[in-house]
Amino acid sequence: MLLKDSYTLDAFALTQPWADAIFKKYSLKINQEDKLVVESQRPKIIPYNLTDEIHTSSDALSLAYRKLRKKCLDMGWATAPC
């Protein structure tokens, strides 16, 4: 069977019983390769007040999240930031 693109291959492989072991092995390999990099990351603390930063249009998704988070905090649905 000749498959034209990777999406077709993925869709075909995900329906096959032998695929679970292959994908699990592949995922574990990728996770092990990334482990050192992921565990070494130390994210910066972001300011609580959104006006303390300069934003661009690419920040829209994170701004929407932070506004929703603030709304939830203001309603008492979560704990305040440290």
N, C-alpha and C positions, 0 to 999 in steps of 0.2 A: 504494500500500500504506500503510495507516494503522498505525503502531506505537504501542502503548499506553504504554510507559515507556522511560526511557533505557537500562535494561539490555537490553531487546529491541533497541533501536537499536544499541547497542554490539555485541551478539552478531551482528546482521545485518551491520553494517559490517565487522567483522573477517573475515568470510568473502568479502568482495568485493575483487578485485584493485586497484581504484582507491583503496582505503582506505589502503594503505601510505603513499602520498605525502601524503595529507591529514593522517594522524596524525603523520607525521614532521615536517611543517611546523608543526603545532600544538605538538608536543613541543619543538621548537627554540625556538619563540616563548616558551613558558612558561619554559624553561630560561634564556633570555636575560633575561627579566623578573626571575627569581629570583637571577641570578648575583651581583649586587652585594650583596644581603642575605646570601647563603650565604658568600661570600668574606670578608665583614666580621665574621663570627662568631668569637669567641675563647672557646672553652669553658673553664670553670674546671677545675683539676686536682682530682680527687676524692680523698679520703683513702683510703689503702690498707686501713686497719683499719675494718671496718664499724661498730664500736662508737663511732667518733668522730662519728657522725651520729645524728640523730633520724629515724626512719622512720615512714611511714604505710602503710596498706594498698595505696595506689596505687603504692608502690615495689616491690611484690612481684616483678615481672618483672626489673627492674634488679638487685634483690638476688639473685635466682636466678642471673642471668648472672655477677655478681661473685663469688658463692660458687663457681660452676663454674670461673671463671677462676683463682681462688685455688687451687683443688684442682689444676688443671693446672700452675700455677706451682710448687706444692709437690712435684709429681711430676717437675719438671724439663722439662716439655713446652714451655715458652716462656721468654722472658727476663723478668727482674724489672722492675717499673716504675721509672721514673727518679726 
